[in-house]
Amino acid sequence: MAENNIPEEMTVDDSRTKRPDELQYEEVMFYERKPAGFWIRFWAYLIDLLVISAATSILVKPVFTLLGIDTGNVPWYAPFAILSAILFYAYFVLMTKFLGQTLGKMIFAIRVVSLQKDTLDWGTLLFREWIGRFISVTVLPLYFIVGFTPLKQGVHDYFADTTVVHEQSFRKRRMMQKIRREGSGLQEKSVF
């Protein structure tokens, strides 16, 4: 027997003296895609605006010019402005739905991903690209939020629970994971 009337069998290694909740978790390392920051998304968006502007100039403007309808300095409710807006939103919605990225995002190897599902469904996509983008474009300072959030999400990303990630760049992340114990958990296995 040891001092203080404590049997030697009771002084075991420190794994038995730890609290039970400390024994139930372990640190796990995994890799996740790195979120795309403000500037790379900004340059991709500028390229997309150039593509949309070129498509509007090639597809829509000649038709209005042939019909003799003015396309310069038109109000937002004019037919040319409405068709240009439809082309703008259709570009973002259709490219993101079928390819996961627009031409600007393809050039910079970034893509839109859902934080909840493996694929982007129509509801999420329409909410992100139509309503969320309208809010971000209307209130321009809201777009700068991308630079200050941990997952580099804009307001439209928060609404749709999405983010934009690099395709080939990953970051290491640590996470505490529960240790799975075999059995019912009612009895502790120990060697006597």
Secondary structure, 3 states (H helix, E strand, C coil): CCHHHCCHHHCCCCCCCCCHHHHHEEEEEEEEEEECCHHHHHHHHHHHHHHHHHHHHHHHHHHHHHCCCCCCCCCCCCHHHHHHHHHHHHHHHHHHHHHCCCHHHHHCCEEEEECCCCCCCHHHHHHHHHHHHHHHHHCHHHHHHHHHCCCCCCHHHHHHCEEEEEEEEEEEEEEEEECCCCCCCCCCCCCC
